[in-house]
Amino acid sequence: MTRARDRMPADEVDPEIVFAEAEIARARETVAQSITALEQEIARAFDWREWIRRGPYVAVAGAFAVGALLGSILGSGRHKHR
């Protein structure tokens, strides 16, 4: 990106422009850091291993409930009526 001070002779560079460009650069860096932190937090929130680490008993109970539900749904057609 071309900066205003790169296009102007050294004696015509406005200090306010230099300050504004520095502020923009700092803002970009802050936004980039915030986005990186947000991406990490989202990845951690949707990591199934993290869920199991936080609540192993809840995970086992949930797996049992899903297995029981699937067993009752899928297993009902296997038994022949006599």
Buried (B, 14 or more C-beta within 10 A) or exposed (E): EEEBBEEEEEEEBEEEEEEEBEEEEEEEEEEEEEEEEEEEEEEEEEEEEEBBEEEEEEBEEEEEEEEEEEEEEEEEEEEEEE
